Amino acid sequence: MASSATPEDGPAAGAAPAAAYARILLKLSGEALMGEQAYGIDPERIAAIARQVRAACERGVEVAIVVGAGNIFRGVSGAASGMDRATADYMGMIATVLNALAIQDALEKLGTTTRIQSAIAMQEVAEPYIRRRAIRHLEKKRVVIFAAGTGNPFFTTDTTAALRALEIGAECILMAKNRVEGVLDADPREDPDARLIPRLTHMDAIERGLRVMDTTALTLCMDNDLPILVFNMEDERNVGRILDGEHVGTVVAGPDGDDKGGAG
């Protein structure tokens, strides 16, 4: 005979607690997809990222992703040396579509429905970027991957992440780093004693020249009170911990501390 739950029983066994955020934008650098390789895509790294995204979706979180292209463009950077800046930027934008397709494949192998929206028309492999359609996909619990940057040269994928997060009403940007725990007070390659900064404001990051995002992206987030949570994507527990409301890595937020990322 099946037992009936009572209010005192609490959540069903194995059920995850409610997430701290309902809608997030995950910013992945191209380097985060390389694993231990010099450039390119590491299938195991992509699979690990997909598992974390799937786990977030299973908790009811709506997830959008912006991905960079450093892992691919690094391999052709020699050819791009001395090239017209706009042309080189378009090459980078097209490279982000390759990464988006790899992430989509890894997510759909796990049963997570995914849509790619590209700012450059590539109708055979991606939808065009349409804000209302992106929001509708998220409402239907599909992961949306934004590719090809903003579609314009001279803008980074950091700026794309800030712009798309604001357009879709994301509550925060999860800024995934590769083998770095968060924002450090110095370059660890030059200073082995570089220390993690647990919390700072957008203006602090701009004035101190810290490597969070580029200045355009940081200013956009600051002007719109959008928090940025900088963390190490290699630790597969971190996304879940952030969604639990724990402080992980570095929180970049307004002076009023309007994020949900723990006490800091």
RAUR-V413835 format. One record per backbone hydrogen bond with DSSP energy under -0.5 kcal/mol. CO is the residue of the C=O (numbers start at 1). NH is the residue of the N-H. If there is no record, write none. Layout:
# RAUR-V413835
co->CO nh->NH
co->CO nh->NH
This chain:
# RAUR-V413835
co->6 nh->9
co->7 nh->10
co->12 nh->15
co->22 nh->62
co->23 nh->171
co->23 nh->172
co->24 nh->64
co->25 nh->27
co->25 nh->174
co->26 nh->28
co->26 nh->66
co->27 nh->29
co->27 nh->176
co->28 nh->68
co->29 nh->32
co->30 nh->33
co->31 nh->34
co->31 nh->35
co->33 nh->42
co->34 nh->37
co->41 nh->43
co->42 nh->46
co->43 nh->47
co->44 nh->48
co->45 nh->49
co->46 nh->50
co->47 nh->51
co->48 nh->52
co->49 nh->53
co->50 nh->54
co->51 nh->55
co->52 nh->56
co->53 nh->57
co->54 nh->58
co->55 nh->59
co->56 nh->59
co->56 nh->61
co->57 nh->60
co->61 nh->63
co->62 nh->24
co->63 nh->144
co->64 nh->26
co->65 nh->146
co->66 nh->28
co->69 nh->72
co->69 nh->73
co->70 nh->74
co->71 nh->40
co->72 nh->75
co->72 nh->76
co->73 nh->76
co->73 nh->77
co->74 nh->77
co->76 nh->80
co->77 nh->81
co->78 nh->81
co->80 nh->83
co->84 nh->88
co->85 nh->89
co->86 nh->90
co->87 nh->91
co->88 nh->92
co->89 nh->93
co->90 nh->94
co->91 nh->95
co->92 nh->96
co->93 nh->97
co->93 nh->148
co->94 nh->97
co->94 nh->98
co->95 nh->99
co->96 nh->100
co->97 nh->101
co->98 nh->102
co->99 nh->103
co->100 nh->104
co->101 nh->105
co->102 nh->106
co->103 nh->107
co->104 nh->108
co->105 nh->109
co->106 nh->110
co->107 nh->110
co->107 nh->112
co->108 nh->111
co->111 nh->113
co->113 nh->143
co->115 nh->145
co->116 nh->127
co->117 nh->147
co->118 nh->129
co->122 nh->125
co->122 nh->126
co->127 nh->118
co->128 nh->130
co->130 nh->134
co->131 nh->135
co->132 nh->136
co->133 nh->137
co->134 nh->138
co->135 nh->139
co->136 nh->140
co->137 nh->142
co->138 nh->141
co->143 nh->115
co->143 nh->145
co->144 nh->65
co->144 nh->146
co->145 nh->117
co->145 nh->147
co->146 nh->67
co->147 nh->119
co->148 nh->151
co->152 nh->155
co->156 nh->160
co->157 nh->161
co->158 nh->162
co->159 nh->163
co->160 nh->164
co->161 nh->165
co->162 nh->166
co->163 nh->167
co->164 nh->168
co->165 nh->169
co->165 nh->170
co->166 nh->169
co->171 nh->227
co->172 nh->25
co->172 nh->174
co->173 nh->175
co->173 nh->229
co->174 nh->27
co->174 nh->176
co->175 nh->231
co->176 nh->29
co->177 nh->179
co->177 nh->233
co->183 nh->197
co->186 nh->188
co->187 nh->190
co->187 nh->191
co->191 nh->194
co->195 nh->185
co->196 nh->198
co->198 nh->251
co->200 nh->253
co->201 nh->205
co->202 nh->206
co->203 nh->207
co->204 nh->208
co->205 nh->209
co->205 nh->210
co->206 nh->209
co->210 nh->212
co->213 nh->212
co->214 nh->218
co->215 nh->219
co->216 nh->220
co->217 nh->221
co->218 nh->222
co->219 nh->223
co->220 nh->224
co->221 nh->226
co->222 nh->225
co->225 nh->227
co->227 nh->173
co->228 nh->230
co->228 nh->252
co->229 nh->175
co->229 nh->231
co->230 nh->250
co->231 nh->177
co->231 nh->233
co->232 nh->235
co->234 nh->236
co->235 nh->238
co->237 nh->241
co->238 nh->242
co->239 nh->243
co->240 nh->244
co->241 nh->246
co->242 nh->245
co->243 nh->20
co->246 nh->248
co->250 nh->230
co->250 nh->252
co->251 nh->200
co->251 nh->253
co->252 nh->228
co->253 nh->202
co->254 nh->257
co->260 nh->262
